[in-house]
Amino acid sequence: MNTAYLKRKIIEFISLETNVLVLSLTGFLLNFAAQTFQPFTSLYLMWLGADISQVGLAFAFLSFAIALVTLPGGMIADRFGRKMLIVVGNFAGFLCYFLLALIGLWQLAVIILFIQSLMSTFYQPAYTAIIAESVPEEERGNAFGTFFFIVFIGYFVGPIVGGYIYSFGGFSTILYGAGFLGVCGSLIRLVWIRETFAAKRGRTVDAIRIERPLSRLPHLGRDLKFLTVVSSMVGFVYGVMFPYVPVFATEVLKISRFELGLMFSVSSFAQFMISLPAGKIIRKVGTRTLMILANIFSSALIIPWIYSPNIFFAIWIYTLTGVFTQLFTIANQTLTSNLTSIESRASTIGLITTLSGLVGAISPYLGGLIWTRINPQSVFFLVTAVGLLTSIPLIAIKERILIEKHTSSRLEAYHREEKHTKV
């Protein structure tokens, strides 16, 4: 078979750009480490002595981390660049895992988790921006698909490993291991990630820093305003649902902790498998159309899940929900990148995430109130209702792409020039 033909077929699905591959492979390591613990966070807090309403209040408190730091994080990334923000956030976030292994009060654990959430959220706008800027505009779907494909290996392996380790080592062993792997992944990123911001602009970071004041807020046009409404509704849904899935599964569906880890892992494996063709699906049906369809199916499937008669049905439905959620996420990242320019991409992402975070911050506490004052099933009925309504502002968005002056060829030229200057 012709080598050039084979390469063309590969790049229809996979991005081979160095930055995308480095971020993806280290993302696998970091997410594997995080997923050995994160799916069990609510159970960890209850193990330390929190009740169900206190868990909901704790997750509401943690949700404010998103609202507090994504906007300043995006503005800093649009002034100082992407790389160091990502690396510092990774280091600081995973150092918190060592602290969580040492404490015995759920109130103190929530404070440390809040700091960890701040560090992990601070660099998220830079994360999306650096992937989008590492490839030409028409390859962004493939870049995000490649990233999520590799990263989700960690998502489906992590919960199984975490559930297994917990059975004989407890939460402390999980947390020490996650912290160690996270620090290792951060070091790799420090060495191998290349900055994209100044390179794509064709100027130095210092020149951009002088031109762009840190205090300038990005402007949200019509489509970005609708996308902010979508993000706010998705954040609300996520906040209501996420803290209570493991509790509902173990207390209502009577799923064991090993089966819970298995359910998370199988769902993540399916999300991993759908990530690679996601870019091609986006090119076939369109970004907005895929988001609408994926949103409808992922929202509707929640109801049969809460009435699962056995573990096999629960895993099957939860996995289908995860597949459609993953398609929505990749399409959302692509659409956001296409609707923003390089000069304000990270700031815009930060502003959207902040506004949606403020809305979503109340949802975990609201979920706890509904759980205790009505019944656990009502939490998930609310999730489905709000999720389906999210399709309305999506329909109003006009799909388009902002073409940038510089593509990845400029990135390569910039780094060759930078390397020559240092020599």
N, C-alpha and C positions, 0 to 999 in steps of 0.2 A: 504493500500500500504506500502511496506517495506520502512522504513526510510532511510536506506543506499542506496537503489535503487533511491529514490527520490532525495537524495543529489547528487548522481552521475549524474542524469539527469540535475539538476540545474547547477552543475559546468561545464557541457558541454557548457554552454552559459555564466555563470556569475563567475567572480573571487571573492572568499570570503576572500581573504587576507586582513588583517586589514589596511595596508598602502593604498592599492588600493581603499578600501571603503572610508577611510577618505579623500583621495585626490579627489575621485569622488564626495562625498557629499558636501564637501566644494567647489569643482569646480563648482557644480551646483549653489551654493549661489553666488560665485564670478562672474560667467558668466551671471547669471540672472541680477546682478547689472550692469555689463558692457554693456550687450545687451539692457538695457533700453536707452542707449545713443549712443553706437558705430555705429549702422546702420544709425544714423542720423547725423554723424559727418560732412559730406560735407554740409548738410543743415544747421547745426549749424554755420559753418564758413560763409556760404552765408548770414545767418541771421545777423551775425556780420558785414557784409559789403564786403566780398570777392566775386569776380566774378569767373566764371568757370575756367579760365586759372590760377587764383591765387589758387583755390582749388587744381588743378593738381600739381602746384608747391609746395604747402604745403604738399601734400601727398608724393611727391618725397623727400622732406626734412625729413618727418617722417620715410620714408623707410630707411634712412641712420642709424637710431637707431639700426636696425637689424644688419647692417654691422659693426657697431662700437663696440657692446658689447657682441654679442653671443660667439665669440671666447674667449675673456678674461673670460666671465662668465663660459664657459665650462672648461677652464683650472683651474679656481679657484675651481670649483665643484670637479674636479679630484684631487685636492690637499687638500681641507679643508672639503669636504663632500657636500651633497646635501641639507639637510634640511634648514639650516639657510639662504642659498642663496634664496630659495623659499619664506621663510617667510618674509625676509627683502624686497624682490622685491614686494611681495603682499602689504605690509604696505605702502611702498613709492609710488607705483603706484596708489593706491586708495586715498591717501591723495591729489594727484593732482586734483582729481575731485572737491574737495572743492574749490581749487583755480580757476578752470574753471568756477565755479558758480559765482565768484565775479568780473570777468573782463568783459570789453566791447569792446575790440579791437581784431580783428581777428589775427593781427600779434602777439600780446601777447598770444593769445590762442594757436597759432601754437607752440610757444616756450614751453608753459606748456605741450601741447600734445607731444612734442618731449621728454621732460623729463619723462613724463608718459610712453612713448614708450620705452625709455631706461630702466626704472625700470621693465616694464612688460616683456621685451625681455631678460634681463640679466640672468634670472634664467631658461629660457626655456630648455637649454640642460640638466640642472639638473632635470627638470621635467620629461622629457622622460626617463632619466637614472634611476631615483628612481622607476618609475613604472616597468621598465624592470627588475630591480634588486630585486624587491619585490616578484617575483614568479620564478618558474623553467622555463627554456628556452621554453619548449613545451607548456607552459600556457600563453605566452606573447600575443598571439592573443586575448585570452579571457580577459586578463587584460586590454589591450587597448580598446577592445570592451566594457567592463564594464564601463571603465572610460568615454568614449565618450557617451555611452548610458545615463548615469546619468547626465553628464555635459550638454548634449544637451536639457535637460528639461529646463534649464535656457535660452538656445538659442532661443527656440520657444515661451517661455512665456514672456521673456524680451522685445522684440520689441512691442508686443501688449500692454503690460503695459506701456512702454515708450511712445508709440503713444497716449494712453489714457491720461496719466498724462500731456503730452505736450498740449493737447487740452484745459486744464483748468489751468495748473500750470506753463507751459513754461519750458525752458531748465534748469533754476536754480533749480527748484524742483526736476527734474530728477537727476541732478548732486549731490545735497546734499544727496538724498536717496541712490544713487549708492555708494558714498563715505562711508556712514555709514555702509551699508551692507558689503562692501569690507573690512573695518577694523575689523568687527566682524568675518568674515571668516578667516582673517589672524590670529586672536587670537586663533581660534580653531585649526588651523594648527600648531601653535607654541606649543600647549599643546599635540596634539595627533599624529602628524607625527613622525615616527621613522627613524633614519638615517640608510641607507643601505650600504654606501660605505665601511666604515671600517669593518662592520660586514661581508660583503660578501668576503672581502679579508682575514678575519680572523686575522686582526691586528688593532692596534689603528690608529686613524686619524693622530696623531703626528708622528708615524713611517712612514706612507705613505708620510707625508709632507716632512720629511727629505730625503726620497728616491727619490721623484719626484720633480725636480726643476720646479718652476712656468713658466720658460721661454721655456720649452720643447714643441715643436709643434708636434701634432700627425702626423703619416704617413698615407697617403691615398693610399691604394692598388688599383688594377685595377677596381674592382667592385665599390669601394667607389668613385672613380673618375667619373665613369659613373653616379652614384647616385647624385654626385654633379652637373653634367650637367642637370640631370632631375630636381633637386631642383631649379637650376638657371632659367630654362625655366618656371617652375611652379611659381616661385617668380615674374618673368616678367609678366606672364599672370595675376596673382592676382593683381599686382600693376596697370596694365592697366585697369582692369575691376572694381575692388572694389569701387574706389571713384565715379565712374560714374553710377553705377547701380541705386542708389536712384534718381539721377538727371535725368537720362534717363527715368526712370519709371514715374516720376512726370511731366516732361516737354514734353516728346515725346509720351509716352503711355497714358498720362493724368490720371494717377492713383493718388487718394487722399492719404494723409499721413496716414490715418487710414488703407486704403487698402494696402499701402506699408508695414506698420507694420504687417498686416495680411499675406502678401506674405512671408515676412521673417520668420514669426512664423510658418506657415504651412510647409515651406521648412525645418526649423529646427526640427519640429516634425517628419517629415519623416526621417531626418538624425538620430534623436534620436531612432526611431524604428528599423532602419537598423543596428545600432551600435552593438546591442546585438548578433544577429546571424553572425556578421562579422567575429568573430574568427573562427566559424565553417566553414564559406565559405572559409576562408583562408586555413584551413586544407584540404578542399575538392579540390580546384582548384589550390592552390599554391599562394604565396604572389605576385610574379612578374606577373603571368598571370592575377590576379585580378587587379593589378595596370594598366596593359595595357588596359584591357577591360573597366575599369572604366574611364580611361583617354579619350579613344576614344568617349564614349557615352557622358561624361560631356562636352567635347569640341564641339561636333556636335550639341548638344541641344541648344546652345547659339543662333544660327541663327534663329530658329523658335520663340524663346522668344522675340527677338527685333521686330518681326512682329506680335506680339500678337494682335488679333482683339478685345479682351475684357479682363477684369480682371480675369475671370475664367481660360481662356487659359493661361494667364501670370502666374498665381499661379501654374497651373498644370505643365507647362514646367519648371519653376524655381524650383519646388519641385523635379522633376526628376533629374535635374542637380545637386541639392544638395545631393540627394541620392548617385549618382555615385561619386561625390566629396568626400563624407564621406567615402565610401568604399576605395577610393584611399588613403585618409589620414591615415586610420587605417592600411592598408596594408603597407604604406610607413613607419610609425612608427615601425611596426613589422620588416620589412626588415632592416631598419637602425640599430635596436637593435641586430638583428641576425648577422649582418656583422661587429659588433664592439665588443671589449673586455671590461671588466669592468675597466681595468687600464686606458683606454683612451676614454671611451665611451662619456662622456660629452664634452671632448675637441674636439673629432672628430665631434660630432653633432654641436658644436659651430663653428668649421672651415667650415663645409659644409654650415651652415646657413649664415655665414659671406660672403663667396664667392658668394652664391646665392643672398644675400642681396645687394651686390655691383652691381650685374647685374640688380636686380629688382628695385633698387633705381631710375633709369632713367625712368622707365615705366610710373609712374603717370603723369610726365610732358609731356612725349611723347603722352600719351593718350589725354591730354589737347590740345596739338598742333593739333593732328588729328581731334579732335572734332571741333575746331574752324576753321581750314583751309580746311578741307574736308567736313565731316559731322559726326554726332554722330554715325550712324550705322557702319562707317568704324572702329571705336574703337573696336567693338565687332567682326568684321570680322578678325581683326588682332589677337584677343584673340583666336578665333577658329583655325586659321592657325598655330600659335605657339603651341597651345595645342595639336593638332594632331601630329605635328612633335616631341613632347615629347616622343611618343611611340618608336622612333628609338633608343635612348640610353637605354631605359628600356629593349629592347630585348637583348642588349649586356650583361646585368647583369646575372651572374650565381648565382642562389639561393642556399644558404647554411646557416648553423648555426654554430657559434663559441660556442662550449660547454664550460661552465665555471666550475671551480673546486668546487665552493660552490653554493648551491641553497638556497631556502628559509628556509630549516631546519637549515642551518648555521646561518641565520639571527635570527631565534628564539633563538638558543643557545647563540649567542652573546649577545642579549638583556637580557636574563636570567642571564648571567654572569655579565653583566654591572650593573643590578639591585642589584645582590647579593653583588657586590663590594661596591656600594654606601651605602648599609645597614651596 
